[in-house]
């Protein structure tokens, strides 16, 4: 599903009169210039482009392009005007999880002066930037682990070769900083969200599965139905965990400094493929399902994520953005050169049980937004749309059909549905309250008696304020 066009409006504080300033595909945060004449924002002219920085003239809505990302993998967003209005600090990201801080000098009329220059290359996502009042430093949200659950605040001097320091008092889950320019105050968002896995069995009440006070999501049953692999940050960083089908006897399978996730069992149950964040991006790894060392099976310069196995166990499918957008590729399970499979986009994929086709969603906007579900028969190599809207990872393929979670209507609960291959019709299996779409995942036991999926056990955040900030 392509991103939708949107607009930026101005609202008068007295009377509430609003005026549309501009239409576009605006993304990320916006920033007012100190004199109130301009708004800096991320925008793109079509849903298939990547985001670049633009300056909007408040008086007449004129839009001035400020940056051009260097390649098809990169987007510029989240600009912040310096206190004197002569510079922008912004993020330049290759995909959603590998970002850097850049500076751009501006003229008095919000025109770029020269090319953007690197301030700090980071190995993970960045969430929000704020300048200190004197314009000499900046604070930003950053996740060194490469996942969206481990953000913390960093402060850096705005000068060449500067190294940031962590603001440890903000704790984990801190992002989107804001600094009062006329008072010594720092504000930021403290994320309070908790995501748990829930289990549904026919004739039994829904209950939590292997839950903790931290995040759990992305479950998958082993082929024999005796174990479940899932993601959790209960040890501090998102890692792969395995437990029995009753949620007991938990074992942390991976133990890396950065995030590891999306576990997928091989057809014989002996191996688990997963994606891991390394410096420079994400790659696919494999390890024995009972633990031990892991081995890297992909190593291109692009992000490689969301593995799944072919039915014969010889290949691993994955999503890669080497072409400028995510497509499905495959690599020999023992390692080797990857081969592109799809040509019109691809994200989360599973091979049919007869090995004759591939089912997959797409991620054309670099996020976990809903997608259609597509089928690619290997013989004809012509994809066709199977379902109009599915959570980007919320489907699982069985011999007789596909279990999936469609996008719910506004205000409605989500539901697990089953598409029957024989009748080509869908029916509802169960309703889900607070379902976590996209990355949350869906798995069904081999005997089709039990389903596991992720729900939001708690949502929300606090606004925290630090007095006497320096």
Beta strands, then each sheet from edge to edge (+ up, - down):
strand 1: 6-11
strand 2: 18-24
strand 3: 27-32
strand 4: 38-43
strand 5: 52-57
strand 6: 63-65
strand 7: 74-81
strand 8: 87-94
strand 9: 99-105
strand 10: 117-121
strand 11: 126-131
strand 12: 137-142
strand 13: 152-157
strand 14: 165-166
strand 15: 174-179
strand 16: 185-191
strand 17: 194-201
strand 18: 207-209
strand 19: 216-221
strand 20: 227-232
strand 21: 239-244
strand 22: 251-252
strand 23: 260-265
strand 24: 271-278
strand 25: 281-288
strand 26: 294-296
strand 27: 304-309
strand 28: 315-320
strand 29: 327-332
strand 30: 339-340
strand 31: 349-351
strand 32: 357-360
strand 33: 371-377
strand 34: 383-390
strand 35: 395-397
strand 36: 401-405
strand 37: 414-420
strand 38: 425-432
strand 39: 442-444
strand 40: 450-458
strand 41: 461-467
sheet 1: 1+ 2-
sheet 2: 3+ 4- 5+ 6-
sheet 3: 7+ 8- 9+ 10-
sheet 4: 11+ 12- 13+ 14-
sheet 5: 15+ 16- 41+
sheet 6: 18+ 17- 40+ 39-
sheet 7: 19+ 20- 21+ 22-
sheet 8: 23+ 24- 25+ 26-
sheet 9: 27+ 28- 29+ 30-
sheet 10: 31+ 32- 33+ 34-
sheet 11: 35+ 36- 37+ 38-
end
